[in-house]
Amino acid sequence: MTESILKDRELPDLTNDEISRYSRHLLLPEIGVEGQKRLKAAKVLLVGTGGLGAPLALYLAAAGVGTLGIVDFDVVEESNLQRQVIHSTRDVGRPKVASAKDRIKGINPHINVITYNTMLTSANALDIIKDYDIVADGTDNYQTRYLVNDACVLLGKPNVYGSIFQFEGQASVFYAKEGPCYRCLYPEPPPPGLVPSCAEGGVVGVLPGIVGCIQANETIKLIVGSTEYSNNTACSLIGKLLLFDAWKMSFRTLKLDKDTQCPICGKTPSIHELIDYEQFCGLKKQADEEPVEIITAKELKARMDAGDSLQIIDIREPHERAIAKFPNAKPIPLGQMARRVDEFDDKIDSVFICKIGQRSVFAIRALREAGYAGRLLNLKDGFNAWAREVDTSLPVY
């Protein structure tokens, strides 16, 4: 039996309205009246109200989790609506936490919603997380995942983890008191730029709904307590990593062991406070790193209109170029850059284009490492800047 993390808490009574609302839960012996009271008493912090945070918030609110904290500093954009089902078209431009709170209260007015319209950082994470029973991580970047993990380990809180990319998702429960933490699974982050974000690589809209629902389910089980199966296998994802492929429609579960050498939850931890996670993930510019020169969309347009000789290189993949083409650009995908260095004329400025101006930085660095000596310029904010500022007939995607 996995005990409820609220096992020692004094529980509130349920009103007649709540008994009616949650009656389908009360009929389940695994939840019942006691479990529903625990849900009402629970405090869960959702980090992110995007693809994963949307179903998390909707289903935890519907389930009757008494207090939901939501942390997000972003605003709703039209491209979010393909998967972030807590927001609607009329919310475009609003803070995500405001939009999410309205939807949560619309689903269940009994829920106390606390919003943090801010970025979770090393400076505020412990103060925000300390008052919650569980943290559900719906972030999409490595620096925040390590931050959430470390804060949860230091505070003794369970971290209900989910991640998504294209058609693949992962879910687990990292709880250092009972099993491994995120660092036990991923001791080091991948090199910057190696793993594209959903904004660059894409994601099928239903995937975060599925993974976010799994996270919500794990959160509920932590609160009410979960029994074991007849084969003595614990129901919880503590010590397990669930892998889901939406395209192949397949699930796999891997066993995770606690790393005794883990720097934060091992036998002799070396991390005792929150660190600089941007530096840890290699996102801060190094002192000896040569800067990448940029050119804005309007500056590029002026040079093109003036007839300047330019090599415009579109590093986007073929399926991206099918969305919209960049005028007079030569397509060279990022993975082919170094071996096609002979196709460049080092007497002419080269301008590199990707979707949002991030992958093109790696193309420039790859050419430099290959010994190319010509001038290399990165289109600031990429194709989307061109579509917003120069040729508005093109789509922003």
Disulfide bonds with the S-S distance in Angstrom:
none
